[in-house]
Amino acid sequence: MQPIQQYQIGVTMSDKSTREFIIETANELFLEKGYANVTVVDICNACNISKTTFYYHLQSKEDIILHFYDSITHNLSKHLLSILSKDNYWDQLLICFESLIKEASKFGTDFLSQMLISNLKEDYGSYDFRDELTNVVVMIIKKGQEAGQIRNRNDALALYKASAYVFLGHEVTWCIKKGNFEWLKEVRTALENIFDIAPELR
């Protein structure tokens, strides 16, 4: 089995807005100290801004994590040319899912658990489908079906939705197990079965 190339996902804009700068800086602090150990004051100090400025751009520390998948999905799109240049459509699918897992898992179970808890209290749309990613993955699935690499012939959008819910279920399990769960490996196995990948590609 060939190793799958991973792409580093992150904010790469050189000219960031104040809000983007606060979010990026906060995420760096979350990575370093853990979400629960970072306060708004810590974020303000790291950004060299006042609390007034912070609350002008964001409602709370929690507000930063609610749209976590917006940013990493958007930044994944920057690598689409590299992803779509591969002839193996199964590899293309894996790059999409495994890159998301790799980036999300860096933030730890506390961070992702808090995002889940917040959305259980009120649906903030953190887990909604993003058109930007949906359109790309559905296209890859259709091409994989045409090439015979994806042998499940069901509707491509339905297959993507099924795989996305599997992704979320495994993310929740990873959080419950406090990281003692092979999220990436288990998702890959599940996707192989959902899409009925040709044996020579597994």
C-alpha positions, 0 to 999 in steps of 0.5 A, spaced: 500 500 500 502 506 497 503 512 503 498 517 502 501 524 501 499 529 507 498 536 506 499 541 511 493 545 512 493 552 516 492 560 515 497 562 510 494 569 508 500 574 509 495 580 509 490 577 515 484 581 518 484 582 525 479 577 526 483 572 522 489 574 526 486 573 533 483 566 531 490 564 528 493 566 534 488 563 539 489 556 535 496 556 536 495 557 543 490 552 544 495 547 540 500 549 545 496 549 552 490 546 550 483 549 549 481 549 557 488 552 559 487 558 555 483 564 557 481 570 553 486 575 556 491 570 554 489 571 547 489 578 548 496 578 550 498 574 545 495 578 540 497 585 543 490 587 543 485 589 548 479 585 550 474 591 547 478 589 541 477 582 542 469 582 543 468 587 537 471 581 533 468 575 537 463 574 542 467 569 546 473 564 546 468 559 544 466 563 538 473 561 535 472 553 535 465 553 532 467 555 525 473 550 526 471 546 520 470 552 515 477 554 516 480 547 515 475 546 509 477 552 506 484 551 506 484 544 504 481 547 497 488 550 496 491 544 495 486 541 490 490 542 484 495 537 487 490 532 490 486 532 483 492 531 479 493 524 482 490 518 477 488 514 483 481 517 485 481 513 491 488 516 493 484 523 492 479 521 497 483 519 502 487 525 501 481 529 503 479 525 509 486 524 512 488 531 511 482 533 515 483 528 520 490 530 521 489 537 522 483 536 527 487 531 531 492 536 532 488 540 537 486 534 541 480 531 544 478 537 549 478 542 543 473 537 539 469 535 545 468 543 546 466 544 539 461 538 540 458 540 546 457 547 544 453 544 538 449 540 542 447 546 546 445 549 540 446 548 532 451 553 530 452 549 524 459 547 525 458 540 522 454 542 516 456 540 509 461 545 506 459 546 498 466 547 497 468 540 499 462 537 498 462 539 490 470 536 490 469 530 493 462 528 489 466 529 483 472 525 485 467 519 487 463 519 480 470 519 477 472 513 481 466 510 479 467 511 472 474 508 473 471 502 476 476 504 482 469 505 487 465 499 486 459 502 490 454 505 484 450 508 489 449 516 488 455 519 489 452 525 494 449 519 498 455 516 498 459 522 500 454 524 506 454 517 509 462 517 509 461 524 512 457 521 518 462 516 519 467 521 519 463 525 525 462 518 528 469 516 529 471 523 531 466 523 537 469 516 539 476 519 538 474 524 543 470 519 548 476 515 548 481 521 549 485 519 543 486 512 545 482 510 538 485 510 531 481 515 528 485 515 521 485 507 521 478 506 522 476 511 518 480 509 512 477 502 513 470 504 514 471 508 507 473 502 504 467 498 505 462 504 504 465 505 497 467 498 496 474 499 493 477 495 488 482 490 492 488 492 489 487 499 491 486 497 498 
